[in-house]
Amino acid sequence: MLYFAVRRFLSALLVMFAISVLVFLIFFATPGVDPAARIAGRNADAATLAQVRHSFGLDRPMPVRYLLMMRHLLVDRDLESFVNRGSRVIPQIVQATPVTLSLVVGAAVIWMAAGIVMGTAAAALRGTAVDPLIMLVGVVGVSLPAYWLGEVVNLITQKQLHGSVFSWVPPPGYVGPSQDVGQWALHLLFPWLTLSVLYAGIYARLLRGEIITALNEDYVRTARAKGLSERRILVRHALRCSLIPIVSLFGLDFGALVGGAALLTEVVFGLPGIGKLTFDALQNLDLPVIMGTVLYAAFFVVLANALVDVLYARLDPRARHA
């Protein structure tokens, strides 16, 4: 097991290296892309462009440029934004990370709890009118884009009904838990609910199918023959075994969201997280910040994949030889 885990994380390091090279080539070696022109501004003369290229090392061979960029980004951590001079990339990412983690962790708790309750109830009540009703709610949740739902929530809570029903809802933004835990939760309440709507429906549908499959397995028939109650069979046997693919999917979704996949939710609710930082960098074509956030996102996705593979190998030894 230890050998498999070490091998899997070494392969993850190789993947991260390949991603860093690919991202660097896309941003700095694509024909027609001239970072010096972006830094120097419009109507810069040839002398100014040459000076900028020399100052940022853009006139050096491509492998040297890659090594210098990675050193400034990951080792010295002094890589600066091309747009906001003097603003370093890593401190911006470090400052934005707690916001994204606050959003994703809170939403994950909600969607996991809702998904498990909805999926288990639908499987237990299959054949009744409750089952299709729960699945209909899940489909509606999956079908609602996060940015649209967020805009509707803001329209209702900040404008239409803010003076009466939702007067307690603070304006969009973020307050750290160290400043005021209550305001932190209030500012994130509707972003949590908005982000969790999509995933709760997905997890409920997946869990329902897994539980129904598990209820037809031989070990469940054996449990029934022993006289165990249907509730105990459902919770202690079928649900427990059905959570394995749910946990695996959760690891991948959580890694992607922490890496910036919650961009639209952060932008709509004015949360200064990784997604919002990436969005602003894309708006300004700030290449160092974009590269830093992309590598940050890749790190969490690759790490989540590695952890899921190790978890699978721990639960099912056959996966170690796959």
Phi, psi and omega per residue, in radians:
M1 nan -0.736 3.133
L2 -1.107 -0.711 3.129
Y3 -1.093 -0.729 3.124
F4 -1.104 -0.748 -3.125
A5 -1.123 -0.766 3.122
V6 -1.095 -0.769 3.137
R7 -1.102 -0.688 -3.122
R8 -1.179 -0.697 -3.133
F9 -1.314 -0.500 3.022
L10 -1.153 -0.707 3.085
S11 -1.149 -0.568 3.074
A12 -1.125 -0.664 3.083
L13 -1.118 -0.682 3.099
L14 -1.142 -0.667 3.103
V15 -1.123 -0.737 3.113
M16 -1.095 -0.698 3.096
F17 -1.095 -0.785 3.133
A18 -1.095 -0.689 3.126
I19 -1.149 -0.727 -3.141
S20 -1.090 -0.698 3.105
V21 -1.145 -0.775 -3.114
L22 -1.117 -0.766 3.140
V23 -1.106 -0.743 3.132
F24 -1.084 -0.761 -3.125
L25 -1.148 -0.667 3.138
I26 -1.112 -0.751 -3.034
F27 -1.471 -0.478 -2.992
F28 -2.159 -0.118 -3.115
A29 -2.188 0.044 3.100
T30 -1.210 2.284 3.124
P31 -0.982 2.336 -3.139
G32 1.605 -0.190 3.123
V33 -1.610 2.108 -3.128
D34 -2.220 1.649 3.138
P35 -1.022 -0.543 -3.127
A36 -1.080 -0.666 3.126
A37 -1.157 -0.607 3.108
R38 -1.206 -0.690 -3.115
I39 -1.240 -0.779 -3.051
A40 -1.245 -0.418 -3.136
G41 1.638 3.106 -3.103
R42 -1.243 2.642 3.043
N43 1.064 0.445 3.082
A44 -1.299 2.429 -3.133
D45 -1.422 3.034 -3.065
A46 -1.092 -0.658 -3.125
A47 -1.139 -0.731 3.115
T48 -1.127 -0.745 3.108
L49 -1.074 -0.726 3.133
A50 -1.122 -0.687 3.125
Q51 -1.156 -0.719 3.117
V52 -1.130 -0.777 3.124
R53 -1.024 -0.707 -3.131
H54 -1.232 -0.697 -3.108
S55 -1.131 -0.666 -3.107
F56 -1.685 0.089 3.130
G57 1.262 0.352 -3.097
L58 -1.393 -0.097 3.124
D59 -1.726 0.148 -3.100
R60 -1.702 2.869 -3.141
P61 -0.981 2.654 -3.045
M62 -1.019 -0.801 3.108
P63 -1.060 -0.657 3.119
V64 -1.153 -0.707 3.117
R65 -1.091 -0.712 3.126
Y66 -1.107 -0.817 -3.130
L67 -1.112 -0.711 3.106
L68 -1.112 -0.740 -3.139
M69 -1.105 -0.788 3.138
M70 -1.155 -0.627 3.116
R71 -1.153 -0.786 3.137
H72 -1.162 -0.579 -3.082
L73 -1.393 -0.803 -2.949
L74 -1.826 -0.504 -3.066
V75 -1.731 -1.117 -3.139
D76 -1.312 -0.480 3.123
R77 1.013 0.616 3.142
D78 -2.051 0.290 3.101
L79 -1.144 2.232 -3.057
E80 -1.838 2.708 3.076
S81 -1.140 2.506 3.065
F82 -1.348 -0.390 -3.076
V83 -1.647 -0.927 3.127
N84 -1.709 1.538 -3.078
R85 -1.053 2.355 -3.099
G86 1.597 -0.189 3.128
S87 -1.650 2.022 -3.075
R88 -1.458 2.617 -3.036
V89 -1.250 -0.882 -3.042
I90 -1.073 -0.804 3.082
P91 -1.029 -0.605 3.086
Q92 -1.121 -0.732 3.125
I93 -1.159 -0.747 3.128
V94 -1.088 -0.673 3.141
Q95 -1.225 -0.585 -3.095
A96 -1.452 -0.405 -3.052
T97 -1.047 -0.800 3.142
P98 -1.055 -0.534 3.119
V99 -1.155 -0.834 3.133
T100 -1.125 -0.727 3.114
L101 -1.094 -0.706 3.107
S102 -1.063 -0.755 -3.141
L103 -1.146 -0.862 -3.011
V104 -1.249 -0.739 -3.124
V105 -1.105 -0.797 3.122
G106 -1.099 -0.771 3.116
A107 -1.141 -0.630 -3.127
A108 -1.126 -0.705 3.104
V109 -1.059 -0.743 -3.109
I110 -1.185 -0.852 -3.053
W111 -1.235 -0.557 3.091
M112 -1.179 -0.793 3.134
A113 -1.105 -0.807 -3.136
A114 -1.166 -0.732 -3.127
G115 -1.103 -0.731 -3.134
I116 -1.182 -0.758 3.138
V117 -1.127 -0.823 -3.117
M118 -1.137 -0.790 -3.118
G119 -1.141 -0.731 3.137
T120 -1.174 -0.737 3.128
A121 -1.124 -0.715 3.140
A122 -1.124 -0.693 3.133
A123 -1.221 -0.709 -3.131
A124 -1.189 -0.538 -3.081
L125 -1.868 0.425 3.125
R126 -1.078 2.479 -3.091
G127 1.615 -0.151 3.079
T128 -1.872 3.081 -3.123
A129 -1.264 -0.315 -3.116
V130 -1.227 -0.641 -3.091
D131 -1.025 -1.001 3.125
P132 -1.121 -0.488 3.111
L133 -1.156 -0.769 3.114
I134 -1.126 -0.747 3.138
M135 -1.162 -0.575 3.077
L136 -1.123 -0.749 3.086
V137 -1.062 -0.714 3.111
G138 -1.117 -0.725 3.122
V139 -1.127 -0.721 3.101
V140 -1.062 -0.754 3.125
G141 -1.101 -0.726 3.121
V142 -1.145 -0.563 -3.037
S143 -1.417 -0.232 -3.081
L144 -1.542 2.031 3.078
P145 -1.106 2.478 -3.064
A146 -1.092 -0.692 -3.101
Y147 -1.195 -0.651 3.122
W148 -1.191 -0.809 -3.141
L149 -1.097 -0.674 3.107
G150 -1.119 -0.708 3.107
E151 -1.142 -0.679 3.099
V152 -1.131 -0.752 3.113
V153 -1.066 -0.774 3.110
N154 -1.117 -0.696 3.137
L155 -1.071 -0.727 -3.098
I156 -1.320 -0.824 -3.011
T157 -1.429 -0.453 -3.080
Q158 -1.770 -0.327 -3.070
K159 -2.211 -1.193 -2.963
Q160 -1.062 -0.854 -3.050
L161 -2.065 0.309 -3.077
H162 -1.178 -0.628 -3.083
G163 -1.297 -0.273 -3.080
S164 -2.067 -1.271 -3.027
V165 -1.352 -0.733 -3.004
F166 -1.921 0.646 3.110
S167 -1.165 -0.339 3.141
W168 -1.435 -0.168 -3.098
V169 -1.401 2.157 3.139
P170 -1.299 2.862 3.101
P171 -1.157 2.790 3.129
P172 -0.988 2.479 -3.123
G173 2.644 -2.907 -3.069
Y174 -2.479 2.403 3.027
V175 -2.201 2.205 -3.111
G176 -1.178 2.626 3.138
P177 -1.125 -0.438 3.114
S178 -1.219 -0.410 3.123
Q179 -1.465 -0.871 -3.118
D180 -2.830 1.902 -3.080
V181 -1.100 -0.688 -3.139
G182 -1.103 -0.801 3.111
Q183 -1.189 -0.591 3.064
W184 -1.027 -0.813 3.141
A185 -1.196 -0.686 -3.141
L186 -1.140 -0.732 3.131
H187 -1.149 -0.475 -3.073
L188 -1.772 -0.086 -3.054
L189 -1.013 -0.963 -3.098
F190 -1.281 -0.598 2.965
P191 -1.046 -0.688 3.079
W192 -1.051 -0.858 -3.103
L193 -1.124 -0.716 -3.122
T194 -1.103 -0.798 -3.115
L195 -1.225 -0.568 -3.074
S196 -1.355 -0.361 -3.104
V197 -1.033 -0.808 -3.126
L198 -1.073 -0.865 -3.014
Y199 -1.329 -0.524 3.110
A200 -1.068 -0.728 3.115
G201 -1.143 -0.713 3.130
I202 -1.103 -0.829 -3.090
Y203 -1.193 -0.620 3.119
A204 -1.110 -0.792 -3.138
R205 -1.137 -0.741 3.136
L206 -1.150 -0.770 -3.113
L207 -1.164 -0.642 3.104
R208 -1.020 -0.833 -3.134
G209 -1.108 -0.700 3.137
E210 -1.152 -0.713 -3.125
I211 -1.179 -0.743 3.130
I212 -1.081 -0.690 3.080
T213 -1.117 -0.751 -3.124
A214 -1.145 -0.597 -3.125
L215 -1.159 -0.279 3.115
N216 -1.729 0.095 -3.137
E217 -1.380 2.829 -3.087
D218 -1.135 -0.652 -3.091
Y219 -1.171 -0.458 3.077
V220 -1.287 -0.688 3.081
R221 -1.082 -0.676 3.103
T222 -1.124 -0.709 3.115
A223 -1.113 -0.684 3.092
R224 -1.141 -0.688 -3.134
A225 -1.132 -0.468 3.112
K226 -1.388 -0.106 3.091
G227 1.597 0.246 3.108
L228 -1.200 2.583 -3.131
S229 -1.251 2.714 -3.133
E230 -1.103 -0.606 3.127
R231 -1.127 -0.760 -3.136
R232 -1.183 -0.678 3.099
I233 -1.086 -0.738 -3.108
L234 -1.134 -0.823 -3.022
V235 -1.431 -0.835 -2.998
R236 -1.426 -0.408 -3.067
H237 -2.016 -1.111 -3.045
A238 -1.148 -0.857 -3.107
L239 -1.137 -0.730 -3.102
R240 -1.050 -0.785 3.140
C241 -1.285 -0.514 -3.105
S242 -1.321 -0.247 -3.108
L243 -1.352 -0.218 -3.109
I244 -1.064 -0.929 3.091
P245 -1.147 -0.500 3.100
I246 -1.136 -0.772 3.122
V247 -1.108 -0.690 3.122
S248 -1.113 -0.812 3.102
L249 -1.099 -0.673 3.126
F250 -1.065 -0.729 3.131
G251 -1.048 -0.736 3.133
L252 -1.207 -0.767 3.138
D253 -1.140 -0.727 -3.122
F254 -1.118 -0.750 3.121
G255 -1.096 -0.722 3.134
A256 -1.157 -0.723 -3.118
L257 -1.192 -0.740 3.092
V258 -1.111 -0.552 3.116
G259 -1.309 -0.102 3.067
G260 2.179 0.065 -3.139
A261 -1.219 -0.179 3.073
A262 -1.544 0.401 -3.061
L263 -0.929 -0.873 -3.049
L264 -1.117 -0.686 3.117
T265 -1.141 -0.714 3.129
E266 -1.150 -0.709 -3.126
V267 -1.158 -0.782 -3.087
V268 -1.117 -0.687 -3.074
F269 -1.715 0.150 3.066
G270 1.126 0.613 3.134
L271 -1.600 2.145 -3.079
P272 -1.404 1.038 -3.137
G273 -1.670 -2.896 -3.117
I274 -1.111 -0.721 3.131
G275 -1.079 -0.782 3.110
K276 -1.131 -0.679 3.096
L277 -1.097 -0.738 3.104
T278 -1.136 -0.729 3.137
F279 -1.066 -0.813 3.135
D280 -1.120 -0.675 3.124
A281 -1.155 -0.656 3.093
L282 -1.168 -0.663 3.108
Q283 -1.067 -0.630 -3.092
N284 -1.745 0.025 -3.066
L285 0.908 0.792 3.124
D286 -1.495 1.592 -2.961
L287 -1.047 -0.782 3.130
P288 -1.058 -0.717 3.134
V289 -1.182 -0.714 3.112
I290 -1.073 -0.802 -3.139
M291 -1.104 -0.712 3.122
G292 -1.105 -0.760 -3.125
T293 -1.246 -0.590 3.096
V294 -1.151 -0.765 3.107
L295 -1.155 -0.646 3.063
Y296 -1.054 -0.826 3.140
A297 -1.109 -0.743 3.139
A298 -1.084 -0.659 3.140
F299 -1.043 -0.816 -3.095
F300 -1.215 -0.640 3.124
V301 -1.184 -0.795 3.130
V302 -1.130 -0.728 3.120
L303 -1.107 -0.734 3.126
A304 -1.106 -0.722 3.094
N305 -1.083 -0.732 3.135
A306 -1.136 -0.757 3.130
L307 -1.124 -0.673 3.109
V308 -1.135 -0.730 3.115
D309 -1.102 -0.725 3.123
V310 -1.148 -0.695 3.108
L311 -1.102 -0.759 3.091
Y312 -1.047 -0.764 -3.133
A313 -1.129 -0.562 3.113
R314 -1.244 -0.672 -3.120
L315 -1.404 -0.581 -3.089
D316 -2.306 1.758 -3.083
P317 -1.032 -0.371 3.127
R318 -1.103 -0.482 -3.118
A319 -1.207 -0.343 -3.118
R320 -1.197 -0.389 -3.103
H321 -1.862 0.151 -3.114
A322 -1.339 nan nan
